Amino acid sequence: MVATERPYKVIGTRPVRPDGTDKVTGRAEYGADVKFPRLAHGRMLRSPIAHGYIKSIDTSKAEALPGVLAVVTGKDLPDPGERIIPTMRGLTPLKWIRGAIIALDKVLYRGHPVAAVAATDQHIAEDALDLIEVEYEELPPVLDVQEAMTEAAPVLHDDMRTEELITAVMGAAGETNMDRPTNVAKHVELSIGDVEAAFAEADVVVEGEFSTTMAHQGYIEPHVSTALWNRDGELIVWTTTQGAFGIRDLLAEMLELPVSRIKVIPTEIGGGFGGKTKLYLEPVAALLSQKLRRPVKVNMTRTEVMEASGPTSGTYSRARIAAKADGTITALDGSFAYEAGAYPGSPYVAGARCAFGPYDVPNQHVEAWDVVLNKPQVAAYRAPGAPASEFAVESLIDQLAERLEMDPMDLRAMNASKEGTRRVDGAAFGVVGNEEVIEAIKQSDHYRSELQGENRGRGVAMGFWFNGGNESAAYANVNADGTVSLVIGSVDIGGQRASMAMTHAESLGIPYEDVKPAIVDTDSIGWTGTTGGSRTTFATGWAVHDAALDIRAQLEERAAMIWDVDREQVTYGDDAIIRGPADEDGNERSFTFKEIAAQLSATGGLVQGKASAKPTTVGPAFAGNIVDVEVDPETGKVDILRYTAVQDVGTAVHPSYVESQIQGGVAQGIGMALTEEYVFSDDGRMENSSLLDYRMPTALDLPMIDCILVEKENPGHPYGVRGVGEVPIIPPLAAVANAIKDAIGVRMNHLPASPGVILDELHPDEG
């Protein structure tokens, strides 16, 4: 760990997580564990074709099957009209969200829901699906992002026109044909400086084309939701989600209900990584429950998760870099096309904004497209959009270093972004740790070691993510025994209970073990944003800190009342001792936290601290990776020999969880680099929709991932916190590709670099 000494007592330690016992003993309740009397089981009928019109749906035979209780189709959802609502990806037509839940007149990918059945048990529900008769008019699918952008491609949405989301920061935005239907949903163009002039004057130019495929988040727990539409009109939903309030608000829009009539209870979550931020099953479970007036549980199988929940985008990229002979980069230019799947919503803007983040370059231009095609609609996946765009740029940075005969980290160091650097979106960096990360890489044992052996190579790459803020709430109740019950609305994915309890304990000056955190439903806490975007420890932690300050102020007032002195004479110390003026005999007055807690009930009632925070002083994150690989030229297999991940984490609240976030992100990035991909047949069928055929790395595929934590405090947070969960997934794609190039002399511009791809590159003449 690269850090300075800080005066924290709890933050920076490694206590046991408060939810650990529940999870290892099986007491924790996940979505599949929700059970009720008279519970009905729902299953969804999904399209067997990738593109086509629904001519008719006949559900009569299914409804006649004994044990079937209800059937719904797309006609049962309210018509959204032309309403536009705010979502995580900006303003979105509600009809697109509705269409993704259950098709009305057209199916847009294999696995698109077209109907749902509720029955007394799951087996009857599955049998009923076979009795629903659907007549399709099949259309040719479009499965390649470049093909989808051509005028000759089949059009998915007849009313779609390209939307110019943002005009250029400096310079004119590109023209777009708005007069014809298109698969290009949105386009963004950003620039600073004079890129073309810089390229004209450059001593060296490197450029290339790159591509990545769809990849799934790989969470262990499939999607499952249970709904109970009570007779009083209240809808209660238990669901596995990263954001209960986001689900509640979208359900309210979808079902045309006020938010006060919907309560969402987030169950424990078996992984998400961004993939559990959307509606999938909740509206269907709600509609079935409304018909039955009894609880209905709807779940996905593993194959359905792969075929019909949101992976990350496949991409096609072009990029180029201009530089002087001494290595000074003078211009960066990139074009990135992102697959959105069946409906708009790819992370194209984030990819464009992050592509050049690690570098201080005066002339930059980037544009990106959000493109629909006949695949499942994408969802967020850890730093969504950035791994693909930065893979292209970091590959070219290595090519530039090779052309200039420079050490690749020296090149990065001399061009590193720093405080005051302007990004392509026009924003200037505040205090960031990019230079410190680069220096830590250069000074690491790994980078300074020698790599020996045939067909072995070393690669490096950098990554940038801007991190998130948004709104969070926290309540904290002081108990008579001197403990605190901490109530938050942020779903716990990577140890949030622990980090929030630690933050609260630090702010109060009490032991970590005396804070009892709980995650509650949408009726029991103020509005809290989704656990994602590396915002939770930053934003919810801020609310938790402010709730502690509220308690401190109230305890000062209570002590002043007990001692009958002025409030200004009482102070709450960071040691959790409340001190007041000396009494008549000259004795110092003081209470420990536990002492005053024991007197609260008798002196006015127990104390609750409350806070809602929406901080904007987010600390951007930088990471760099070093990887050694060995490539077997006979089989194309790549073995990871050694891996070191370096990251600026601001302040590591719980270093063990910070390290696990980094290691998990790196493992996922390695999967995207080497083995993970969606494979589609020509008719749009996913051919590897099981975890046997979809190859995620396991412990047998990876060495220990060493972590170096750089702690460059974020001055915009009470404890210097920066989000840590997004940026680790960004560098691995380019780092692994650069290592393969170093090992065998062949550059991988397409990922994953599976054995077949490597053999094709090594032996192009063999077909």
C-alpha positions, -999 to 999 in steps of 0.1 A, spaced: 0 0 0 13 34 -10 -2 58 16 5 85 41 -3 81 78 -38 93 87 -54 98 122 -82 72 117 -91 46 143 -115 24 123 -111 34 87 -82 15 72 -86 -15 95 -99 -49 83 -128 -60 106 -151 -90 100 -181 -81 78 -214 -79 98 -234 -100 74 -208 -128 72 -225 -151 97 -259 -149 80 -244 -158 47 -221 -187 57 -249 -203 78 -276 -199 52 -298 -175 72 -295 -147 47 -326 -145 25 -320 -143 -13 -346 -138 -39 -352 -176 -44 -358 -179 -6 -389 -157 -6 -419 -180 2 -456 -173 11 -488 -193 15 -507 -197 -18 -475 -186 -37 -480 -190 -75 -451 -196 -98 -446 -177 -130 -427 -185 -162 -422 -165 -193 -426 -176 -229 -397 -163 -250 -393 -158 -287 -376 -186 -306 -366 -162 -334 -343 -131 -333 -365 -107 -354 -400 -108 -365 -436 -96 -362 -461 -112 -338 -490 -120 -360 -511 -137 -333 -510 -152 -298 -535 -178 -287 -533 -186 -249 -566 -205 -246 -550 -240 -244 -526 -228 -217 -554 -212 -197 -574 -245 -198 -545 -265 -184 -553 -276 -148 -532 -257 -124 -528 -226 -146 -540 -196 -127 -534 -166 -151 -518 -156 -184 -506 -122 -194 -493 -108 -227 -480 -75 -239 -515 -61 -241 -519 -63 -203 -493 -36 -197 -506 0 -199 -498 19 -232 -469 42 -224 -477 65 -254 -449 89 -261 -439 95 -225 -402 102 -218 -387 95 -184 -353 100 -168 -332 68 -163 -296 60 -155 -288 65 -192 -306 98 -196 -341 106 -209 -356 74 -223 -390 68 -241 -410 46 -218 -421 25 -247 -386 11 -251 -385 0 -214 -420 -15 -218 -411 -32 -250 -381 -49 -234 -403 -63 -206 -427 -81 -229 -431 -77 -266 -463 -63 -281 -462 -66 -319 -426 -73 -327 -398 -95 -312 -363 -82 -315 -340 -109 -301 -341 -146 -294 -354 -148 -258 -376 -117 -260 -406 -123 -237 -440 -126 -254 -462 -140 -227 -462 -152 -191 -480 -179 -171 -487 -183 -134 -495 -217 -121 -497 -236 -88 -462 -249 -94 -434 -242 -117 -436 -275 -137 -473 -268 -147 -463 -232 -157 -435 -246 -179 -459 -271 -195 -484 -243 -201 -458 -223 -221 -457 -251 -247 -495 -247 -252 -493 -210 -261 -495 -207 -298 -477 -178 -314 -476 -170 -351 -445 -150 -362 -436 -133 -395 -399 -138 -394 -375 -110 -405 -338 -112 -412 -318 -103 -381 -289 -79 -380 -261 -91 -357 -231 -70 -365 -227 -34 -353 -211 -22 -385 -237 -38 -407 -265 -24 -385 -252 11 -392 -256 7 -430 -286 19 -450 -291 -17 -463 -295 -32 -429 -329 -44 -416 -344 -17 -394 -355 -28 -359 -376 3 -350 -395 21 -379 -398 53 -359 -362 55 -348 -341 85 -359 -306 93 -348 -305 117 -319 -276 140 -314 -271 138 -277 -244 164 -272 -229 189 -295 -191 193 -296 -175 212 -267 -154 231 -292 -160 227 -330 -191 216 -349 -209 183 -344 -211 159 -373 -241 158 -396 -266 130 -392 -293 119 -417 -326 124 -398 -350 116 -427 -350 79 -427 -354 50 -402 -321 39 -388 -306 15 -363 -283 43 -350 -302 55 -320 -278 82 -307 -246 99 -316 -222 120 -295 -192 140 -307 -167 158 -284 -135 177 -291 -110 201 -278 -82 218 -297 -74 213 -334 -69 176 -340 -64 177 -377 -37 203 -375 -19 182 -349 -20 151 -370 -7 171 -400 23 183 -380 30 150 -362 63 132 -364 47 98 -357 11 86 -362 -2 52 -351 -37 40 -358 -58 8 -358 -92 -8 -358 -104 -29 -328 -134 -49 -317 -148 -66 -287 -178 -89 -282 -207 -90 -258 -198 -104 -224 -220 -112 -194 -215 -100 -159 -215 -136 -147 -233 -131 -114 -240 -164 -96 -276 -158 -87 -302 -157 -115 -329 -130 -116 -360 -137 -94 -388 -115 -83 -419 -120 -62 -449 -96 -62 -479 -93 -40 -506 -69 -53 -527 -64 -21 -565 -59 -22 -559 -24 -8 -540 -15 -40 -505 -16 -25 -479 -35 -46 -451 -51 -27 -421 -65 -46 -392 -87 -33 -365 -87 -59 -328 -92 -64 -316 -58 -74 -288 -33 -70 -312 -4 -65 -346 -7 -49 -357 29 -55 -348 26 -92 -370 -5 -95 -398 12 -76 -398 44 -97 -397 24 -130 -425 2 -118 -446 32 -110 -441 46 -145 -447 12 -161 -479 4 -142 -491 39 -139 -491 39 -101 -479 65 -76 -447 56 -59 -464 57 -26 -484 26 -36 -453 5 -43 -428 -9 -18 -397 -27 -31 -378 -49 -7 -343 -58 -19 -333 -93 -10 -297 -103 -5 -280 -103 -39 -258 -130 -54 -237 -107 -75 -247 -79 -99 -218 -59 -113 -243 -35 -130 -265 -63 -145 -292 -60 -118 -301 -24 -122 -330 -29 -147 -366 -42 -148 -369 -77 -161 -394 -98 -141 -410 -73 -117 -437 -59 -139 -448 -93 -151 -449 -107 -115 -470 -77 -106 -495 -81 -134 -499 -118 -126 -504 -110 -89 -529 -83 -98 -550 -108 -116 -548 -134 -89 -546 -113 -57 -520 -137 -44 -482 -136 -44 -464 -146 -76 -428 -155 -80 -411 -154 -114 -375 -165 -120 -351 -170 -149 -331 -201 -156 -294 -197 -163 -299 -200 -200 -326 -172 -198 -301 -151 -179 -276 -154 -206 -300 -150 -235 -323 -124 -221 -306 -102 -195 -282 -75 -203 -246 -82 -211 -221 -54 -220 -219 -41 -255 -199 -56 -283 -180 -28 -300 -161 -17 -331 -135 11 -327 -111 31 -348 -84 52 -331 -53 71 -339 -25 89 -320 -2 117 -331 31 124 -314 64 142 -316 96 123 -320 104 128 -283 72 110 -273 50 140 -266 15 130 -277 -1 159 -295 -35 145 -306 -59 117 -298 -88 107 -321 -113 79 -317 -146 66 -331 -165 40 -312 -197 21 -322 -215 3 -293 -240 -25 -296 -272 -15 -276 -290 -48 -283 -327 -46 -291 -334 -12 -276 -312 19 -272 -291 23 -241 -255 13 -247 -228 30 -226 -214 49 -256 -212 83 -239 -192 68 -210 -169 51 -234 -163 83 -253 -156 103 -222 -132 78 -207 -112 68 -237 -84 93 -233 -87 99 -196 -52 89 -185 -35 114 -209 -29 151 -209 -32 160 -246 -42 194 -260 -60 181 -291 -87 155 -288 -116 143 -308 -140 115 -301 -174 103 -314 -195 73 -305 -227 57 -316 -255 38 -298 -266 11 -323 -295 -13 -320 -294 -48 -334 -311 -82 -328 -294 -92 -295 -305 -88 -259 -305 -52 -247 -273 -44 -229 -271 -35 -192 -244 -18 -172 -213 -39 -165 -186 -24 -143 -173 8 -158 -197 4 -187 -183 14 -220 -147 22 -208 -130 -12 -211 -136 -13 -249 -126 23 -258 -95 22 -235 -85 -11 -249 -82 6 -283 -63 36 -270 -40 16 -247 -31 -8 -275 -20 22 -296 -1 37 -268 20 5 -267 24 6 -305 36 42 -302 62 32 -275 74 5 -298 78 29 -328 96 54 -306 117 27 -289 106 40 -255 97 22 -223 59 20 -224 55 33 -188 79 62 -195 58 72 -224 27 71 -203 44 90 -175 55 119 -197 19 123 -211 0 116 -179 -31 136 -170 -29 154 -137 -47 181 -117 -59 208 -142 -58 185 -173 -88 191 -196 -107 160 -207 -123 156 -241 -157 165 -225 -142 199 -214 -140 191 -177 -108 197 -158 -94 172 -133 -92 181 -97 -68 162 -74 -61 128 -90 -36 101 -85 -27 91 -121 9 101 -119 13 83 -85 -2 51 -101 22 52 -130 52 58 -106 40 29 -84 40 6 -115 74 17 -125 88 11 -90 70 -22 -84 89 -54 -80 69 -69 -109 78 -42 -134 114 -41 -124 118 -79 -126 131 -98 -157 108 -120 -177 126 -149 -192 114 -178 -214 102 -184 -249 68 -172 -260 65 -151 -228 55 -115 -227 47 -86 -205 20 -60 -210 9 -28 -192 -21 -6 -196 -38 23 -178 -75 29 -171 -97 58 -161 -132 60 -147 -150 92 -135 -170 76 -107 -205 85 -95 -223 105 -69 -261 107 -67 -283 108 -37 -283 86 -6 -299 87 28 -290 73 62 -307 70 96 -290 60 128 -307 52 161 -288 54 194 -297 24 216 -298 25 254 -269 0 256 -246 24 236 -248 7 203 -262 23 171 -286 8 146 -276 22 112 -303 21 85 -293 25 49 -309 19 15 -278 9 -5 -279 -28 -15 -248 -46 -2 -228 -62 -30 -192 -58 -21 -192 -52 17 -212 -20 20 -225 -29 54 -190 -31 67 -178 1 50 -208 21 62 -205 8 98 -168 17 97 -175 52 84 -202 57 110 -181 44 138 -152 66 128 -175 96 127 -188 89 162 -156 78 177 -171 45 188 -160 9 181 -170 -7 148 -186 -36 166 -211 -12 182 -226 -2 149 -253 -26 136 -261 -18 99 -293 -28 82 -305 -25 46 -342 -17 44 -371 -13 19 -382 18 0 -408 27 27 -382 27 55 -354 50 43 -350 82 22 -344 79 -16 -311 62 -23 -295 57 -56 -284 24 -71 -254 5 -58 -233 10 -89 -209 34 -106 -186 32 -76 -208 57 -57 -219 39 -26 -189 42 -2 -186 78 -15 -222 90 -14 -239 68 11 -208 70 32 -212 108 32 -248 104 44 -237 80 71 -210 105 82 -236 134 83 -260 112 103 -232 107 128 -227 145 130 -264 149 136 -261 125 165 -231 143 179 -249 176 179 -280 161 195 -259 144 223 -242 178 229 -277 193 234 -288 165 256 -257 167 278 -262 205 281 -297 198 293 -286 172 319 -259 195 332 -281 226 329 -254 245 310 -253 264 278 -251 243 246 -220 262 235 -201 249 266 -205 213 256 -183 195 230 -184 160 215 -148 148 210 -135 124 184 -129 100 213 -167 98 218 -164 117 251 -188 145 257 -173 172 278 -188 202 296 -177 229 320 -166 220 355 -193 218 382 -195 239 414 -168 218 431 -144 221 401 -149 186 389 -148 181 352 -181 170 336 -180 143 310 -200 114 295 -188 85 275 -210 75 246 -224 46 265 -231 66 296 -251 92 279 -269 66 258 -281 50 290 -297 82 301 -314 92 269 -348 75 275 -352 92 309 -341 127 297 -362 133 266 -361 101 246 -337 82 224 -318 100 197 -319 94 159 -294 109 135 -307 116 100 -290 127 68 -296 129 30 -266 137 8 -261 143 -29 -224 152 -31 -209 163 -64 -172 163 -55 -166 129 -69 -130 117 -70 -121 101 -104 -102 69 -103 -71 57 -122 -56 22 -124 -27 5 -141 -20 -32 -146 11 -53 -153 7 -88 -166 30 -116 -177 17 -143 -201 29 -174 -218 14 -183 -252 14 -218 -266 19 -213 -304 7 -249 -311 -27 -245 -294 -31 -207 -290 -37 -211 -253 -27 -181 -231 -16 -187 -195 -15 -158 -170 18 -161 -152 18 -130 -129 -5 -101 -124 -2 -69 -105 -30 -43 -103 -22 -8 -91 -50 17 -83 -56 50 -67 -83 42 -41 -84 76 -23 -88 63 12 -91 25 16 -119 23 41 -116 -15 44 -84 -25 26 -94 -62 23 -126 -53 4 -108 -28 -17 -84 -55 -27 -112 -79 -34 -129 -53 -56 -97 -49 -76 -91 -86 -79 -126 -93 -90 -126 -66 -116 -93 -78 -130 -105 -114 -132 -136 -102 -152 -114 -81 -174 -91 -111 -181 -122 -131 -190 -132 -104 -215 -97 -104 -229 -92 -141 -233 -123 -163 -232 -157 -146 -226 -179 -138 -256 -214 -142 -269 -214 -166 -299 -244 -162 -322 -255 -183 -351 -265 -166 -384 -302 -167 -373 -294 -149 -340 -294 -179 -316 -268 -177 -288 -248 -209 -291 -230 -208 -257 -258 -199 -232 -246 -221 -204 -217 -217 -180 -202 -249 -195 -198 -232 -229 -195 -196 -218 -160 -196 -204 -154 -174 -174 -120 -177 -157 -119 -198 -126 -93 -200 -98 -76 -227 -119 -70 -201 -147 -55 -173 -127 -26 -167 -104 -29 -146 -72 -36 -110 -84 -13 -87 -64 -26 -53 -55 -8 -21 -48 -31 5 -33 -22 41 -39 -41 64 -15 -44 99 -30 -71 114 -9 -102 129 -26 -105 164 -11 -142 163 -19 -150 137 7 -149 138 45 -125 108 45 -109 112 11 -129 84 -5 -128 76 -42 -150 48 -56 -129 17 -63 -152 -9 -80 -154 3 -116 -119 11 -128 -102 -23 -121 -120 -39 -151 -106 -14 -176 -69 -20 -179 -69 -59 -183 -81 -60 -219 -53 -39 -233 -27 -52 -207 -33 -88 -218 -34 -79 -255 -1 -60 -251 15 -89 -233 4 -113 -261 21 -90 -286 52 -90 -265 52 -128 -263 45 -138 -299 49 -106 -320 13 -106 -331 -11 -79 -319 -46 -88 -309 -70 -61 -322 -100 -84 -316 -110 -96 -282 -114 -121 -267 -80 -135 -278 -93 -171 -277 -70 -199 -289 -87 -200 -323 -82 -162 -328 -45 -165 -318 -39 -194 -342 -56 -175 -370 -34 -145 -364 -3 -167 -362 -11 -187 -393 -33 -164 -415 -25 -184 -447 -39 -216 -432 -75 -203 -433 
